[in-house]
Amino acid sequence: MPAMTPRERLLRTLRHEEADRIPLDLGGVSTGIETIPFDALKKYLGKNWKTKNFMRDHVEPPEEMLRMFGIDTRYVRIKPPGYFNIRLNPDNSYFDEWGTKWIKPEGGLYWDPIDHPLKDAAIEDLESYPWPDPDDAGRYAGLKEEAKNLHENSDYAIVGDIPVFGAMDYACLFLMGPERFYSDVIVNPEFILRLVEILTDLQLQIYKNYLNAIGKYIDVIMVAEDLGGNNGPLISPYHYRKLLKPNAARLWKFVKENTDAYLFLHCCGSVYQLIPDLIEIGVDALNPVQVGAKGMKPARLKAEFGDKLTFWGAIDTQRVMPFGNPEEVENEVKTRIKELAPGGGYVLTAVHNIQPDVKPQNVIKMYETARKYGTYPI
């Protein structure tokens, strides 16, 4: 088969057709690389790449790195708000624009939310809470020009990357805290539902502004909703359908009506039980395909949903990438290609971001193997 451009390759794959080879991805908010493994990689390769971060410890991969690995995607992401500046406190904590307090302990790898502004709120407090400004011009500055330039002057597949978490992430992890959230799912669902409605309204306005700027230039648009743990959905399918699904459907319907881009959902964990719901309300591609979670065996997913979903990710970052040797990484990549690539519908990258415990040799081997064995016919 003649060689395709990256854009042709990804779009053909998303149509569930075989391209010349499997598309490769790196650099998104959920398909990227963290600071520590990036610095180790550039040292191993003898490169003096600048470590440019976005959204805490996520790295913006340099163009030379993307070309080296044969990456087909390029990302256009929303910017930080202009009206709000993070101020780091003496204890290495800060408050974000939502009012959530984050901290990175000395010697720690990640920032974690430690204080939740709505942990004691009543439902009437939601109406007067100082919500972030979705219309802040700083979020969208220069996006149109960036996307237009990529669309017209490159042949890469363009992904609209919006680091805006799903309503459940904000409600549970950031605003209420898990203890309050999971209790209220049962004893105070009215509060959960109203909060999710408000969060969805804010997201709708952000997507409206974002798509007004770049909607006609992008090939894929990201949405997010972390719904799964290692052993199953974080809330029951019944409560998902009652409290979260109607508003997710409202948001995703708006997105799909305002761009021709495919809808890419980032959703960690074991979500096998919810996949029919996700397909029903608009998902075209599922990421990160957490293969170590219960019910997320790739061959089963491909057999049951491969005609409707593109699988985006699936290279294990819980066991193989951090603890395996390069030969084990090669076997992992070859297995995923065999399971997910036939007939199209597979974009290869790691399960979520490449973590601090992943060795440079394994990152290199993942993409090297994908290029070697990912050509069609599989």
C-alpha positions in Angstrom: 0.0 0.0 0.0 1.4 3.5 -0.9 2.5 5.6 2.0 -0.2 8.0 3.4 0.1 11.3 5.1 -0.4 11.3 8.9 -3.8 13.0 8.5 -5.0 10.5 5.9 -3.7 7.6 8.1 -5.5 8.7 11.2 -8.8 9.6 9.4 -8.8 6.3 7.6 -8.2 4.4 10.9 -11.1 6.3 12.5 -13.4 5.2 9.7 -12.4 1.6 10.6 -10.4 1.1 7.5 -6.9 -0.2 7.2 -4.3 2.4 6.4 -0.7 1.9 5.3 0.3 1.5 9.0 -1.1 2.1 12.5 -1.2 5.7 13.5 1.1 6.7 16.4 0.3 9.3 19.1 2.2 11.2 21.7 1.8 14.6 23.4 -1.8 14.9 24.5 -3.0 15.7 28.0 -3.7 12.0 28.4 -1.3 10.5 25.8 1.9 12.4 26.8 5.0 12.1 28.8 5.8 13.4 32.3 8.8 15.6 33.2 11.0 12.9 34.8 10.9 10.3 32.0 11.2 13.0 29.4 14.4 14.4 31.0 15.8 10.8 31.3 14.9 10.2 27.6 16.6 13.3 26.3 19.7 12.5 28.4 19.8 9.0 27.1 19.5 10.2 23.5 22.1 13.0 24.1 19.6 15.7 23.2 19.4 19.3 24.6 15.6 19.6 24.2 14.0 22.2 26.4 11.6 20.8 29.0 8.4 22.8 28.3 5.5 21.9 30.6 1.8 22.4 30.3 -0.7 21.6 33.0 1.8 20.9 35.9 4.2 18.1 35.0 3.0 17.2 31.4 5.6 17.9 28.8 5.1 19.5 25.4 7.2 17.1 23.2 9.6 18.9 20.9 9.1 18.5 17.1 12.3 16.6 16.7 11.1 14.0 19.2 7.8 13.6 17.5 9.4 13.2 14.1 12.0 10.7 15.5 9.2 8.4 16.8 7.0 8.9 13.7 4.1 10.5 15.6 1.1 11.3 13.4 -0.7 13.7 15.7 -0.2 17.4 16.6 -2.1 19.0 19.4 -3.8 22.4 19.7 -4.8 22.9 23.3 -6.6 25.5 25.2 -4.5 28.0 27.1 -4.5 29.0 30.8 -6.9 31.7 31.7 -5.6 35.3 31.5 -7.5 36.5 34.5 -6.1 33.9 37.0 -2.5 33.3 38.0 -1.4 30.5 40.2 0.6 31.6 43.3 2.7 28.9 45.0 2.5 28.9 48.7 5.6 28.3 51.0 4.4 24.7 51.7 4.5 24.0 47.9 0.7 24.2 47.6 -1.6 26.4 45.5 -5.2 27.1 44.8 -6.6 26.7 41.2 -9.2 28.8 39.6 -11.9 26.4 40.9 -10.9 27.0 44.5 -9.3 23.6 45.0 -6.1 23.4 46.9 -3.3 21.3 45.5 0.1 20.2 47.0 3.1 18.4 45.8 4.9 16.9 48.8 8.7 17.2 49.0 10.1 14.3 47.0 6.7 13.5 45.6 5.9 12.9 41.9 2.4 14.4 41.6 0.2 17.2 42.6 -2.8 16.1 44.6 -6.0 17.9 45.7 -6.0 18.3 49.5 -8.8 20.7 50.1 -12.2 20.7 48.4 -14.2 24.0 48.4 -17.6 22.3 48.2 -17.1 19.6 50.8 -19.6 21.2 53.1 -21.8 23.1 50.6 -25.6 23.1 50.4 -27.3 23.0 47.1 -28.2 26.7 47.3 -24.5 27.5 47.7 -23.9 26.3 44.2 -25.8 29.3 42.7 -23.5 31.9 44.3 -20.2 30.0 44.1 -17.5 32.0 42.2 -17.2 29.7 39.1 -14.3 30.1 36.6 -14.9 32.4 33.7 -15.3 30.3 30.5 -15.3 33.3 28.3 -11.8 34.6 29.4 -10.0 35.5 26.2 -6.7 34.2 27.4 -7.9 30.6 27.1 -8.3 31.0 23.3 -5.6 33.5 22.4 -3.8 32.5 19.2 -5.6 29.1 18.8 -7.2 29.9 15.4 -3.9 30.9 13.9 -2.1 27.9 15.4 -4.8 25.4 14.1 -5.1 27.1 10.7 -1.3 27.0 10.2 -1.1 23.3 11.1 -4.1 22.5 8.9 -2.9 24.4 5.8 0.9 24.0 6.1 1.3 20.4 7.5 -0.2 17.0 6.8 -0.4 16.0 10.5 -3.6 14.9 12.1 -4.8 17.7 14.4 -6.2 17.0 17.8 -8.2 19.5 19.7 -6.8 18.9 23.2 -8.9 20.5 26.0 -7.5 19.8 29.5 -11.0 20.2 31.0 -11.9 17.3 33.1 -15.3 15.6 33.1 -18.1 16.6 35.5 -17.4 13.5 37.7 -13.7 14.4 38.0 -14.5 18.0 39.1 -17.3 17.0 41.4 -15.7 14.0 43.0 -11.9 14.6 43.1 -11.6 18.4 43.1 -14.7 20.2 44.4 -16.5 17.9 46.8 -13.9 15.3 47.7 -14.5 11.5 47.3 -16.1 10.9 50.7 -18.8 13.5 50.2 -19.3 12.7 46.5 -19.9 9.0 46.9 -22.2 9.5 49.9 -24.3 12.1 48.1 -24.7 9.8 45.1 -26.9 7.7 47.4 -28.3 10.1 50.0 -28.3 13.5 48.2 -28.4 12.9 44.4 -30.2 16.2 43.9 -27.0 18.0 44.9 -24.9 15.9 42.5 -27.3 16.4 39.6 -27.3 20.2 40.1 -23.6 20.4 40.4 -23.1 18.3 37.2 -25.6 20.5 35.4 -23.6 23.6 36.3 -20.3 22.0 35.4 -21.7 20.9 32.1 -23.0 24.5 31.3 -19.4 25.8 32.0 -17.9 23.1 29.7 -20.4 23.8 27.0 -19.4 27.5 26.9 -15.7 26.6 26.9 -16.2 24.2 24.0 -18.3 26.8 22.2 -15.5 29.3 22.3 -12.9 26.7 21.5 -14.7 25.3 18.5 -15.6 28.8 17.2 -11.9 29.4 17.0 -10.6 26.1 15.6 -13.5 23.7 14.9 -13.1 23.6 11.1 -9.4 22.9 11.3 -9.2 19.8 13.6 -9.6 16.1 12.9 -10.3 14.9 16.5 -11.7 16.6 19.6 -11.0 15.5 23.2 -13.6 15.1 26.0 -12.9 13.5 29.3 -14.8 11.7 32.0 -12.9 9.3 34.3 -15.5 6.7 35.2 -13.6 3.5 36.1 -11.4 2.0 38.8 -9.3 -1.1 38.5 -12.2 -3.4 39.2 -15.2 -1.7 37.6 -17.1 1.6 37.3 -16.6 4.1 40.1 -20.4 4.4 40.5 -23.0 1.9 39.4 -24.3 1.9 35.8 -27.7 2.9 37.3 -26.3 6.0 38.9 -24.1 6.8 35.9 -27.2 6.8 33.7 -29.2 8.8 36.2 -26.7 11.5 37.3 -24.0 11.8 34.6 -25.0 10.4 31.3 -27.8 13.0 30.4 -25.4 15.9 30.8 -22.5 14.1 29.0 -24.9 13.5 26.2 -25.9 17.2 26.2 -22.2 18.2 26.0 -21.1 15.7 23.4 -24.1 16.4 21.2 -23.2 20.1 21.1 -19.5 19.2 20.3 -20.5 16.9 17.4 -22.9 19.4 16.0 -20.3 22.1 15.9 -17.4 20.3 14.3 -16.8 17.4 11.9 -14.0 16.1 14.2 -14.2 12.7 15.7 -15.0 12.5 19.4 -12.1 11.2 21.5 -13.0 10.3 25.1 -10.4 9.9 27.8 -11.8 7.6 30.4 -9.6 5.6 32.7 -10.2 2.3 34.3 -12.6 -0.6 34.0 -15.5 0.8 32.0 -16.6 -2.3 30.0 -20.1 -2.1 31.5 -20.5 1.5 30.3 -19.1 1.2 26.8 -22.6 0.7 25.1 -23.7 3.9 26.9 -20.6 5.8 25.7 -21.1 4.7 22.1 -24.8 5.6 22.3 -24.1 9.2 23.2 -21.4 9.9 20.7 -17.9 8.4 21.5 -15.8 7.6 18.4 -12.5 6.8 20.1 -11.9 5.4 23.6 -8.7 6.2 25.5 -6.6 5.0 27.2 -7.9 1.4 27.1 -6.5 0.5 30.5 -5.7 -3.1 29.7 -4.8 -4.1 33.3 -8.2 -3.2 34.6 -11.0 -5.8 35.0 -13.0 -6.5 31.8 -10.7 -4.5 29.6 -9.0 -7.3 27.7 -8.3 -5.8 24.2 -9.3 -8.9 22.2 -12.7 -8.9 23.9 -13.2 -5.2 23.4 -12.3 -5.5 19.7 -14.6 -8.4 19.1 -17.6 -6.7 20.8 -17.1 -3.0 20.0 -14.5 -2.8 17.2 -17.0 -1.9 14.5 -18.1 1.2 16.5 -15.1 2.3 18.5 -11.5 3.2 17.7 -9.2 2.1 20.5 -6.5 4.7 21.4 -3.7 3.6 23.7 -3.5 0.1 25.2 0.2 -0.3 25.8 0.4 -1.2 29.4 1.9 1.4 31.8 1.0 -0.4 35.0 3.3 -3.4 34.5 5.1 -3.7 31.2 6.4 -0.2 30.4 7.8 0.5 33.9 8.9 -3.0 35.0 9.4 -4.9 31.8 12.6 -5.0 29.7 12.7 -3.9 26.0 11.9 -7.5 24.8 8.8 -7.5 27.0 7.8 -4.1 25.7 8.2 -5.4 22.1 6.0 -8.4 22.9 3.4 -6.1 24.4 3.3 -3.9 21.4 3.1 -6.9 18.9 0.3 -8.4 21.0 -1.8 -5.2 21.0 -1.3 -4.8 17.3 -2.5 -8.3 16.6 -5.5 -7.8 18.8 -6.6 -4.3 17.9 -5.3 -3.3 14.5 -7.0 -5.6 12.0 -9.6 -3.7 10.1 -8.4 -0.4 11.3 -9.7 1.3 14.5 -6.5 1.4 16.5 -4.2 4.3 17.4 -1.1 3.1 19.3 0.3 4.9 22.4 0.8 4.2 26.0 -2.0 3.7 28.5 -2.3 7.3 29.8 0.9 9.4 30.1 4.4 7.9 30.2 5.2 7.8 34.0 8.3 8.6 35.9 9.3 4.9 36.4 9.4 4.2 32.6 13.0 3.8 31.3 14.1 5.6 28.1 14.8 2.2 26.4 11.2 1.1 26.8 9.8 4.4 25.3 12.1 4.0 22.3 11.3 0.3 21.9 7.5 0.9 22.0 7.5 3.2 19.0 10.3 1.3 17.2 8.2 -1.9 17.4 5.0 -0.1 16.4 6.7 1.2 13.2 8.3 -2.2 12.5 5.2 -4.4 13.0 2.3 -2.0 12.5 2.2 -2.0 8.8 -0.8 -3.4 7.0 -1.7 -6.1 6.3 -1.2 -7.2 9.9 
